[in-house]
Amino acid sequence: MFIAHLGILFLQTILILNVMTKTITFNELRRVKDALPSGSMTKIAEELGLEKETVRNYFGGHDYKDGKSCGVHIEPGPDGGLVMLDDTKILEMAHRILEEQKV
């Protein structure tokens, strides 16, 4: 029983370590959002299996009726404050779209 419990704890630790977190300024997050081409929110939502409003909430929106919270924590401060992102998948996809747009 004890060994099985250790195995579960080990697996939970691995899952937690695989989640990427990031801290950026709110204004930096908004600059990324504003630079995205039209339709990007829908594209990101579809690829990740999320509601479009959830992706909008990630970038600072406040529609929790149709969308969900997505691990964004905002602390007041200079440059719009600090944003702690629990998961960077949406931000990484946004950066990928911006890189593809450059080509």
C-alpha positions in Angstrom: 0.0 0.0 0.0 2.8 2.4 0.9 4.7 1.8 -2.4 1.5 2.3 -4.4 1.0 5.6 -2.6 4.6 6.7 -3.4 4.0 5.9 -7.0 0.9 8.1 -7.1 2.8 11.0 -5.4 5.6 10.6 -7.9 3.2 10.7 -10.9 1.5 13.8 -9.5 4.8 15.5 -9.1 5.8 14.7 -12.7 2.4 16.1 -13.9 2.9 19.3 -11.9 6.4 19.8 -13.2 5.3 19.4 -16.8 2.9 22.4 -16.5 4.7 25.5 -17.7 4.2 28.7 -15.8 5.2 32.2 -16.7 5.1 35.7 -15.3 4.8 38.7 -17.7 3.4 42.1 -17.5 -0.3 42.7 -18.4 0.7 45.2 -21.1 3.0 42.6 -22.7 0.2 40.0 -22.7 -2.2 42.6 -24.3 0.5 43.5 -27.0 0.6 39.8 -28.0 -3.2 39.7 -28.2 -3.5 42.9 -30.1 -0.8 41.7 -32.7 -2.7 38.5 -33.4 -4.5 38.4 -36.8 -8.3 38.2 -37.0 -9.6 34.8 -36.2 -6.7 33.8 -33.9 -8.9 33.4 -30.8 -11.1 31.0 -32.6 -8.1 29.1 -34.0 -6.5 28.7 -30.6 -9.8 27.7 -29.0 -10.5 25.0 -31.6 -6.9 23.6 -31.4 -7.0 23.4 -27.6 -10.7 22.3 -27.3 -11.6 25.5 -25.4 -14.4 28.0 -25.7 -13.4 31.2 -27.6 -14.4 33.3 -24.6 -12.0 31.3 -22.4 -9.1 32.2 -24.7 -10.3 35.9 -24.6 -10.3 35.7 -20.8 -6.7 34.4 -20.9 -5.7 37.7 -22.6 -7.6 39.8 -20.0 -11.2 39.4 -20.9 -13.9 39.0 -18.3 -16.6 36.9 -19.9 -17.1 34.1 -17.3 -20.7 33.4 -18.4 -19.6 31.8 -21.8 -15.9 31.3 -21.0 -14.0 30.0 -18.1 -11.1 31.1 -16.0 -7.9 29.7 -17.4 -5.2 30.1 -14.7 -4.4 33.8 -15.1 -3.6 35.7 -12.0 -3.2 39.5 -12.2 -1.3 41.5 -9.5 -1.5 45.3 -9.7 1.7 47.2 -10.5 3.6 49.1 -13.1 3.1 48.3 -16.8 -0.4 47.1 -16.2 0.7 44.8 -13.4 2.1 41.3 -13.3 0.3 38.4 -14.8 1.1 34.9 -13.6 0.1 32.3 -16.1 -0.5 28.8 -14.7 -0.2 27.3 -18.2 1.5 28.8 -21.2 -0.1 26.7 -24.0 -2.4 29.6 -25.2 0.5 32.1 -25.1 2.8 29.6 -27.0 0.2 29.2 -29.7 -0.2 32.9 -30.0 3.5 33.3 -30.4 3.5 30.5 -33.0 0.7 32.3 -35.0 2.7 35.6 -34.9 5.9 33.8 -36.1 3.9 32.1 -39.0 2.5 35.6 -39.9 6.1 36.9 -40.4 6.8 34.4 -43.1 
